[in-house]
Amino acid sequence: MAYDSKTLENFRKAGKLAAKVRDYAKTLIKTGMLYVELADAVEKKIFELGARPGFPCNISVNSTAAHHVPLEGERLAFADGDLVKIDLGVHVEGAVADTAVSVSIGKDEENEKLIKASEAALAAAIKLATPGRKVSEIGRAVEQAISSFGFRPIKNLSGHLVDIYDLHADLTIPNFDNKSNEILEKGMAIAIEPFATDGDGFIREGDEISVFRLERPASVRNGREILEHIASEYVTLPFAKRWLARKFNPLKVNLFLKEAIAKGMLHPYNVLLEKKGSKVAQTEHTILVSETPEILTA
Ligand code: CO
């Protein structure tokens, strides 16, 4: 597969900006800061740089592996000893770059070791992001790297192909040897995201849902203007309930979401929790598959 030069340029731009915002986020995070303040700062920065969020900034702490997107008015704050995953995306005309970093609040050996394990796994995986490579080989490298630190990868979370206005396109990049025969093709943009845990290596879905994606548009009785806004602003990329609650009457947003979910229009992203309540670290880059893999979010 091959993108035209304009699209490639958009992917590269999105990647550079995502890296810049990720590194900026790392400088902001501190004890006592609210999760929502960090998410807001990340998203504000993306707009300032002339791009758009590819998805709402995820702030997932300790045993929450992913998909905690702060709600409006949320009071959760970072505390010493927290292991924080900041997962963010930037898109330029639909070309999405997805990147994540883990940060330990204060000194914590276990946090730092988990972070190192996920970083080492990502580094090993990136080297294999070459044309013709089986995705299962990447998974094996991820698992080996994480195991060498005495931890486990999370097996039911994986990296993914990214495509235009499509964050999780139809190719899985596993975090273990899943025996898949699917192979990488030159020019694919893929997100590789190893998760390391000192738990068993599985997540479960929690009840909390604060992020959605428009999947099957249909007519609604409540909040037609909200639906129009989603379709034009976010298209098929994920959006936060918090974003809607700031733009529209929050009661109306609730009515709209209730109806749209009941009608199967929205894909909900439940919060993802490590099954045993163990800590999780994640590191992620978006890579262009090539003989020399190109890290778009370096
Ligand atoms: Co991702």
Residues whose N, C-alpha, C, O or C-beta is under 5 A from the ligand:
A	BS01	CO	D98 A191 E193
